[in-house]
Amino acid sequence: MDSVVIAGLGIAGSRLAGLLAASGFEVTAYDPDPLYRKPCGEAVPVNDYTESIVRKYTKVKAMVDSFKVIVDGVTVYDENIGKPVWFIIDKSLLVQNLRSEAQDNGAQFIWGKINATETNRPSSNDSVLVDARGPFSPGQGRVIPVYRVVYKPKIDWPMNEVLIEFDSKRMGFYWIFPSDSSNRLVNAGGGFYGLSKQCNLPMMVKEYIKRRTGVEEVKLQGASLIRIKPKIDLFDRENRVMKIGESAGFLMSITGEGIRPALLSADLLADSFKKHGSDFISLTGHYAKGVSPLVRETVLSTKLFEIVEKQPVNKRFNVLASVPRGFWRRYFQAKLSLNGVILSALKEPGRAWRLLPFIAKLF
Ligand SMILES: Cc1cc2nc3c(=O)[nH]c(=O)nc-3n(C[C@H](O)[C@H](O)[C@H](O)COP(=O)(O)OP(=O)(O)OC[C@H]3O[C@@H](n4cnc5c(N)ncnc54)[C@H](O)[C@@H]3O)c2cc1C
């Protein structure tokens, strides 16, 4: 029987563990934390694939159909898309259920850390090790802290709406997402790529929350990490390591979306294992082909982030304010492609003309 060692039982690792164990692989998985508590926005774009997973493994706490994007205090996009676009899920429950299913299928869990680049792996030498340590894996891209809190606003906050408020100088945003529509809780936070060392992010998030929702004092629920401008890195042939989720670089830089890519990459790697077992060369080839649409989407997101970042600070606002409405609509629905960027710009030339030189550089 082929054996697979998995480092990390977050979204990607626990999904993969379940799929492989169900197919008869001998799975050993490591994670330091028996309870998955990573703070998150918990937003997942609605499509047939995500719906099948969300409905089976977790509960939907709110549905989003409206988006507001503010840049440096100016509203640049405000639309009700007219259909559900994001699920707000219970992410810890998702991981807990994926883990339970994997154990039921025979996967062995060890509650401790493993260094996925080391060759002295605990299983036989021909086993494959999968790095699913998310932002805790030493991949490329900058890992930044992100703070968030779940709380009840003083004012009546719309439970179907997402607010994203960009700060073009600091290259990041604050957000307010619904968190639990039945208890009227929201999830607010912030993360910035270009934050200077003098800035106190927890204090900034608290002040933002007070300014937008009137709540004087919230208890911040700690920071987590996110990898911005990731480099796609799918495997390490020398050490027989495959990578999935954020560890492989699957993170959309503009909005920080990583749950759907983590699930998808785990599914695609499971397909590759089922076809090729631990024949490493065939495995890498099959996986690289399977994930290529996700790679294209991730790279496009990074390039778009870099377009804004490379502008002089005083020009970033103009670029962000020129982004066509169709772009935002596609982006939030996780339907972004190069063709989509071009089409949305062509449909709104009056707004997007400033972006044409940048779009040309995307080819
Ligand atoms: C504040 C915040 C808000 C976010 N909001 C959203 C959102 O709304 N929607 C969205 O789609 N994405 C969001 N993301 C991104 C999303 O959370 C991640 O991209 C996603 O969880 C990645 O899944 P993963 O399985 O790759 O990694 P993770 O879910 O991070 O799992 C990694 C696992 O590896 C374990 N680990 C760490 N070190 C080791 C080690 N040495 N050995 C073994 N195990 C180890 C960790 O304990 C963890 O369980 C957000 C991220 C943050 C930080």
The ligand as a Tripos MOL2 file, in Angstrom:
@<TRIPOS>MOLECULE
LIG
   53    58     1     0     0
SMALL
NO_CHARGES

@<TRIPOS>ATOM
      1 C1         -7.2090   36.7550    9.2090 C.3       1 LIG1
      2 C2         -7.3700   35.9300    7.9580 C.ar      1 LIG1
      3 C3         -8.5560   36.0100    7.2400 C.ar      1 LIG1
      4 C4         -8.7330   35.1950    6.1170 C.ar      1 LIG1
      5 N1         -9.9400   35.2560    5.4790 N.ar      1 LIG1
      6 C5        -10.1870   34.4070    4.4540 C.ar      1 LIG1
      7 C6        -11.4760   34.3550    3.8590 C.ar      1 LIG1
      8 O1        -12.4120   35.0420    4.2600 O.2       1 LIG1
      9 N2        -11.6640   33.4930    2.8260 N.ar      1 LIG1
     10 C7        -10.6640   32.6950    2.3410 C.ar      1 LIG1
     11 O2        -10.8910   31.9390    1.3830 O.2       1 LIG1
     12 N3         -9.4320   32.7230    2.8860 N.ar      1 LIG1
     13 C8         -9.1670   33.5340    3.9420 C.ar      1 LIG1
     14 N4         -7.9340   33.5440    4.5300 N.ar      1 LIG1
     15 C9         -6.9050   32.6550    3.9890 C.3       1 LIG1
     16 C10        -7.1570   31.2210    4.4310 C.3       1 LIG1
     17 O3         -7.3760   31.1870    5.8260 O.3       1 LIG1
     18 C11        -5.9540   30.3370    4.0940 C.3       1 LIG1
     19 O4         -5.4810   30.6020    2.7980 O.3       1 LIG1
     20 C12        -6.3180   28.8530    4.1890 C.3       1 LIG1
     21 O5         -6.6210   28.5160    5.5330 O.3       1 LIG1
     22 C13        -5.1370   28.0370    3.7040 C.3       1 LIG1
     23 O6         -5.3720   26.6750    3.9630 O.3       1 LIG1
     24 P1         -4.1310   25.7100    4.1630 P.3       1 LIG1
     25 O7         -4.6840   24.3820    4.4170 O.co2     1 LIG1
     26 O8         -3.1830   25.8960    3.0560 O.co2     1 LIG1
     27 O9         -3.4030   26.2490    5.4750 O.3       1 LIG1
     28 P2         -3.9840   26.4160    6.9560 P.3       1 LIG1
     29 O10        -5.4610   26.3580    6.9560 O.co2     1 LIG1
     30 O11        -3.3180   27.6270    7.5050 O.co2     1 LIG1
     31 O12        -3.4480   25.1270    7.7160 O.3       1 LIG1
     32 C14        -2.0820   24.9560    8.0060 C.3       1 LIG1
     33 C15        -1.9760   23.9310    9.1140 C.3       1 LIG1
     34 O13        -0.5870   23.5960    9.2870 O.3       1 LIG1
     35 C16        -0.3390   23.4330   10.6840 C.3       1 LIG1
     36 N5          1.1140   23.5450   10.9010 N.ar      1 LIG1
     37 C17         1.8570   24.6540   11.0260 C.ar      1 LIG1
     38 N6          3.1640   24.3270   11.2000 N.ar      1 LIG1
     39 C18         3.2350   22.9800   11.1500 C.ar      1 LIG1
     40 C19         4.3110   22.0280   11.2550 C.ar      1 LIG1
     41 N7          5.5820   22.4040   11.3830 N.pl3     1 LIG1
     42 N8          4.0220   20.7060   11.1760 N.ar      1 LIG1
     43 C20         2.7480   20.2860   11.0180 C.ar      1 LIG1
     44 N9          1.6860   21.1400   10.9050 N.ar      1 LIG1
     45 C21         1.9320   22.4680   10.9650 C.ar      1 LIG1
     46 C22        -1.1900   24.5130   11.3230 C.3       1 LIG1
     47 O14        -1.4240   24.2160   12.6900 O.3       1 LIG1
     48 C23        -2.4630   24.4580   10.4650 C.3       1 LIG1
     49 O15        -3.4290   23.5730   10.9970 O.3       1 LIG1
     50 C24        -7.7020   34.3400    5.6600 C.ar      1 LIG1
     51 C25        -6.4980   34.2920    6.3660 C.ar      1 LIG1
     52 C26        -6.3240   35.0620    7.5080 C.ar      1 LIG1
     53 C27        -5.0340   34.9780    8.2630 C.3       1 LIG1
@<TRIPOS>BOND
     1     1     2 1
     2     2     3 ar
     3     2    52 ar
     4     3     4 ar
     5     4     5 ar
     6     4    50 ar
     7     5     6 ar
     8     6     7 ar
     9     6    13 1
    10     7     8 2
    11     7     9 ar
    12     9    10 ar
    13    10    11 2
    14    10    12 ar
    15    12    13 ar
    16    13    14 ar
    17    14    15 1
    18    14    50 ar
    19    15    16 1
    20    16    17 1
    21    16    18 1
    22    18    19 1
    23    18    20 1
    24    20    21 1
    25    20    22 1
    26    22    23 1
    27    23    24 1
    28    24    25 2
    29    24    26 1
    30    24    27 1
    31    27    28 1
    32    28    29 2
    33    28    30 1
    34    28    31 1
    35    31    32 1
    36    32    33 1
    37    33    34 1
    38    33    48 1
    39    34    35 1
    40    35    36 1
    41    35    46 1
    42    36    37 ar
    43    36    45 ar
    44    37    38 ar
    45    38    39 ar
    46    39    40 ar
    47    39    45 ar
    48    40    41 1
    49    40    42 ar
    50    42    43 ar
    51    43    44 ar
    52    44    45 ar
    53    46    47 1
    54    46    48 1
    55    48    49 1
    56    50    51 ar
    57    51    52 ar
    58    52    53 1
@<TRIPOS>SUBSTRUCTURE
     1 LIG1         1 GROUP 0 **** ****
